[in-house]
Amino acid sequence: MLHGQFISGSVYLTTDGSGLPIREAAEPMPGAGYHTSLAYEQHDGAIWQVWTIVPDAGTAQDAALMLAQIQAGKLSDDDALKVPALFPRYEKGHVYAQGDRALWQGTLYKAISGHTATADDPTVDPQHWTKVVPSASGDTPAEWVSGESYAKGDRVTKYGQVYESLMDGNTIEPGTFGSESAWKQLTA
């Protein structure tokens, strides 16, 4: 067993067995994209080796943020509104899939359909983007189905928007020209 002295974060070995025992730890085998970093700590009457796994690029905080951004795509709209900074900024020319969310001037938007963004911002492209707003119940209503009859008060989703039926026996497609008397749009 090695012995040494711990001074200002450094370990100085002693050859005569004096000093504190040095407790060695096996170096972990990090996965691709990571490496190990060795440090020492003094506590419990010994000097301890402490290995840290560090990403090759960026910091541990960068890696944590990247993981959070990957996971953010699985959040409901209500939960996504709680952490909008995890979503990428809207970019003209970027290819978006249906359901992708992007941040524009502090507001979260959701792609209604897959497309390549041609507008300077999502607010001027309502056929492709909708503003993400909180739902009243936390649940998104089912998608509107052609030919189905909806009762007054039924809620549906169409073109990324939520609508409420204003009449019984409603078969009119929400969000289309002339549907304003049959449906009330609840999301902007």
Protein Blocks (a to p, Z undefined) as FASTA:
>chain_A
ZZdddeehiacddfklpajdddddddddddehiacddddddeehiacdddddddfehcfk
lmmmmmmmmmmmmpcfklmmmmmmlpccddehiacdehiacdeehiacddfbgcddfbfb
fklmmklgccddddfkopacddddehiacdehiacdeehiacddfbehiabdehiahilm
mpccfbZZ
